[in-house]
Amino acid sequence: MEEVTVMVTSYTDPADHTSENLEELSSFLHRFGLDARQGEVGIVVADEYFGISKYRKPRRARRKR
């Protein structure tokens, strides 16, 4: 089976790089890698590539009060 590679490009404002937003992004990338059965999911930040190939299991969503 041959698979077509897809790349998504997105630009963000560094002011939005809060610990909460970065944790949400990390959770998304891990979940995406698991759900899409990817060998690796990568992200580039400030011209540095970060590859994720060991995915953590999703946490249960916390209830907002």
C-alpha positions as CSV (number, residue, x, y, z in Angstrom):
1,M,0.0,0.0,0.0
2,E,1.3,3.4,-0.9
3,E,0.4,6.4,1.2
4,V,0.5,10.1,0.1
5,T,2.5,12.3,2.5
6,V,0.6,15.4,3.7
7,M,2.2,18.5,5.3
8,V,0.2,21.1,7.2
9,T,1.8,24.5,7.7
10,S,0.7,26.9,10.3
11,Y,2.2,30.1,11.7
12,T,1.6,31.3,15.3
13,D,2.2,34.4,17.3
14,P,4.9,33.7,20.0
15,A,2.7,35.5,22.5
16,D,0.2,32.6,22.1
17,H,2.9,30.1,23.2
18,T,1.6,29.7,26.7
19,S,2.2,26.6,28.7
20,E,-1.6,25.7,28.4
21,N,-1.6,26.1,24.6
22,L,1.6,24.2,24.2
23,E,0.3,21.3,26.3
24,E,-2.9,21.3,24.2
25,L,-0.8,21.2,21.0
26,S,1.4,18.4,22.4
27,S,-1.7,16.4,23.3
28,F,-3.1,16.9,19.8
29,L,0.1,15.8,18.1
30,H,0.3,12.6,20.3
31,R,-3.4,11.8,19.7
32,F,-3.0,12.5,15.9
33,G,0.0,10.2,15.7
34,L,-1.9,7.4,17.5
35,D,-5.2,7.8,15.7
36,A,-3.6,8.1,12.3
37,R,-1.1,5.3,13.0
38,Q,1.8,7.4,12.0
39,G,5.4,6.3,12.6
40,E,6.3,9.8,13.4
41,V,4.6,13.2,13.7
42,G,6.9,16.3,13.5
43,I,6.7,19.9,14.3
44,V,9.1,22.7,13.5
45,V,9.6,25.5,16.0
46,A,12.0,28.4,15.3
47,D,13.7,26.4,12.5
48,E,14.2,23.3,14.8
49,Y,12.5,20.0,14.0
50,F,10.9,18.0,16.8
51,G,9.8,14.5,15.9
52,I,7.4,12.4,18.1
53,S,7.4,8.7,17.6
54,K,6.7,7.4,21.1
55,Y,3.1,8.5,21.7
56,R,1.6,8.9,25.2
57,K,-1.9,7.7,25.8
58,P,-4.5,10.5,25.9
59,R,-5.5,11.8,29.3
60,R,-9.1,12.0,30.3
61,A,-10.5,15.4,29.8
62,R,-10.8,17.4,33.0
63,R,-14.2,18.9,33.9
64,K,-14.2,22.7,33.9
65,R,-15.8,24.2,36.9
